[in-house]
Amino acid sequence: MTHTNESPTRPAPMSVAELFEKCLHRQMDAHTQGLGYAEPSGDAVPHEAVPVQPVDPVLAWKDAVAAAKLLNPSAQTKWTVPQEWSMLVAQQEPAVALAFCLGNYPQLVRNLHPLLTSEPAALRDMSAHSVHLPGLSAWASQSHDGAHRLLAAGILRLAGQFDHAAALLAEPVADDWQAVHANEVAALDWHRGEAEKALELWQQAPESAPVLFNRGMAALFLGRISEAVESLWKAVELLPESSAWHHLGQLYLALASARV
């Protein structure tokens, strides 16, 4: 079946160039608070094709726990921020194919040049960047209840500590956290490079904004463009415009729609 970029009930998506400009302006606005920027230290220093503003750890944290609030809206969890969060944010390399899950935040997609100049499927397997911070594993090991184990797994996955994250996800969680857990398991598979397995898990999960986002994102970077457009439309419609995940979803949607 042939898909078009427009339908009677959907406005035409922004062009990639328009999304590029909009994302840059939003990222610049997000940094005006100037809260808690960390100075990079040690041998691992992120490098960019062009200079960019540092990511605000406060805004990054808000977006890093957003998936749980959407997948388990009745939860009243008070998340504990790891002491080394600011340093972890400062040491992150730019991401391209980013899952909507605990630990991840849209500001990771801050170098848009690869997205504008390459086919998405060619960008899927960009190597993971491992960050070694002494206190991070200790903090993760102190997380006892199910909700905080899920958060710790997400933070460890972001740091590239996949085996430790997998061990935490192997622990059982309460029924009301099952949707969050399933999303984290799929996200770990995705960022480990097991893309088809991750997409299959997201396709089996009940629809929600994070799941639809992840289905669309995964389909886009697997070259399954029609599926990507459909899922990303739904995700963007569910996410408020105040959400940075909404705007990243729009960017992925524009990339997919340009290839239909």
N, C-alpha and C positions, 0 to 999 in steps of 0.2 A: 504494500500500500504506500502511495506517495504522500509525503507530508509537505506542507507549505509553511512559510514563515508567519502567515497570518491566518486567523480564523474569525468568524463573526463575533466571538465572545472574548477574544484576546487581542490586545493592541500589539502592533509590531514591536519586537524587542529593540532596544538600543543597539547601535552598531558597536563593534569592538572598540573602535576609536573613541566613541562617546563614553563607553564604560571605562576605558583606560583613563581618560581625563577626569571623569567623576571619581573614580577610585583614588587617584592621586590627590585630588582636592580633599576628599574625606579623610585620607590618611594624614594629610598635613594639618587639618583641623583637629584631629584626634590628639595630636602631640602638643597642643597649646597649653595643656594643664601642667606639663613639666614635672610629673610626679614619679619619683623613684627610679630614674634611669640609672643603670649600672654601667660602670666602666669595664670594658673587656679586659681580661687579664689572662696570663698564661700563654701557652703556645698556640692554642686554637682561637684564631680571630676571624670572625665572619668577613667575607669579602664580597663586594657587589660589582656589577658591571658599571654602575653609576652610583654616586653618593646618594644616600637616603637618610631620612630622619630616623632616629632610633625609635623602637616600638615602646610605647608606654606600658610598663608592666601592670599598672592598675587596669587599664582598658583591656589588655590581653587576658588578665585573670577573669574579668567579667565574661568575656566571650569563651574562655576555656571551660567554664562550668555551665554554659547555656544549654548544652545538649541534655544534661540531666534534668534541668527544669522543664524542658519540653516533653521529655519521655516519661517523667514521673512528677507531674505538676502538683500533686498533693504533698510531696515531701517538703519538710521544713528543715532541711539540713543546713547547718552552719559549717561551711567548708573551712578547713585549716590550710592556710597558705604556707607552702614550704619556705623555709628561711632563705633558700637559694633560688627562689623563683626569678627574681630580677636578673641574676646572673645567668640562669638558664635561658631566659628570653634574649638576653644580650648576645648569647653565643649561638643562636639559631641561624642556620643557613636558610636562604630563601626556599620556600616550598612552591610546588606547582600543582600537583594533584592532591588536594588536601581533604581529608575526611572530616565531617562534622561530628565531633566526639569530644569526650573529656580530655583536657590538656591542650588540644589544638585551638588556634585562634586565627581568624581570617587575615590578620596583619602579616602572617607568615608568607602569604602570597604577595610579596612586595616588589619583586622584579618581574614585570610583565613582559619584558622583551621576548623571552622564550615562547610565551603563549601567543604572541603576535607574529612570530616568525617561523614557528615549527608546527607540525601536525601534533595534536594532543597525544595520540598513541605513542609517538616517539619520545614523549617526555615522561611517560608513566614510571619508568624504572630508574629515575634519577637516584643515585646512591644516597642512602640514609647517613645522616651526620650524627655521630655518637658524641655525647657530651659527658664528661666525667667530673662530677662534683661530689666531694667526699660525703657531705651531709645528706645528699638526696636519697641514697639507699637506706640510710639510717632512719630518715623521716618516713619513708615508705614502709619500712618494717614495723614502725610504731602504730600504723593505722590498723585498728582492730575491727571496727564494725564494717558491714558489707559496703555501705555507701563510700566510706573513706578508702576501702581497699580498691574500689572501682576508680576513684579519683587517683589514687597512688599508681595504679596500673597505667592510667592515661598519661600521667606526668612522666613515668619511667619510659613509656613508649616514645613520648616526645623527645626524651633524652637519648633515644636509641638503645635503651637497655631492655631489649625485647624478651629475653629469657626470664628476667625478674618480673616483668609485666605479665607474662604468660602464667607464671607461678601464682601470682595474685588472682588472676582471672579464673584459675582452676578451683578456687575456693567457692563454696555455695553462697548464694545471696537470697534475701527474702523475696517473696513473690512480687512485691511492688517495685523491686529493682531489677526484675528479669529483663524488661525492655532495654534498660540502660546497659545491663550486662551483655545482652546479645549484640547491641551496637558496638560495644567496646571490643568484643571478640572479633567481629568483622573488621573493625578499624585496625586492630593489631595485624590481622592477616593482610589487609591492604598495604599498610606501611612496611610490612615485611617482604612485600613483592608478590604475595599470593593473590593476585587481582581477581581472577575468575572465582576463586573460592569465596573471597570477600563479597563480591557482587551476588553470588548465589545466596549467601546468608542474608544480605539486605533484601533480596527479592522474597525471601521466606518470612520476613518480619512484617508485622502489621504496619500500615501506613501511618506516618507521622512526619513532621517537618524535617527532622534530622535524617530519617530513613529515606525519604523521597530525595532529599539533597544528595545523600550518599549513593543512592541508586543512579541518579543522573550524573553525578561526578564520575562514578566508576564507569558507567556506560560511555561517557564522553572520552575518557582516556583509554578505553578498550576499543574505540572506533565504532561503537554501536550508537550512531548519531540519533536515529529516530527515537530510540528508547531514552536517550539522554534528554532530548528536547521535552518529551512528555513528562518525565519525572521532575525535571528542573522547573518547568512551568508550575507544576503543583506545589513544589517546595517554596518557590518565590511568592506565590499567592498566599501561602500559610504564614510566612515570616513577616513580621512588621518591618516597615521601612527604616525604623530606628535601629534595626539589628545589622551589625556588620556582616553577619552570615547571609542576610537578604541580599546585600550588595555583591558579595562574592558569588552567590547563586546567580545573580543577574549577569555577572561577567562570564561564568561558565555557560549560561544559557545563550548569551550572545555568540560565544565561540561555537557552540553546537549549531545554532540556527544558521550561522554563516556557512555551514558545511552541508546543510540539507539539500 
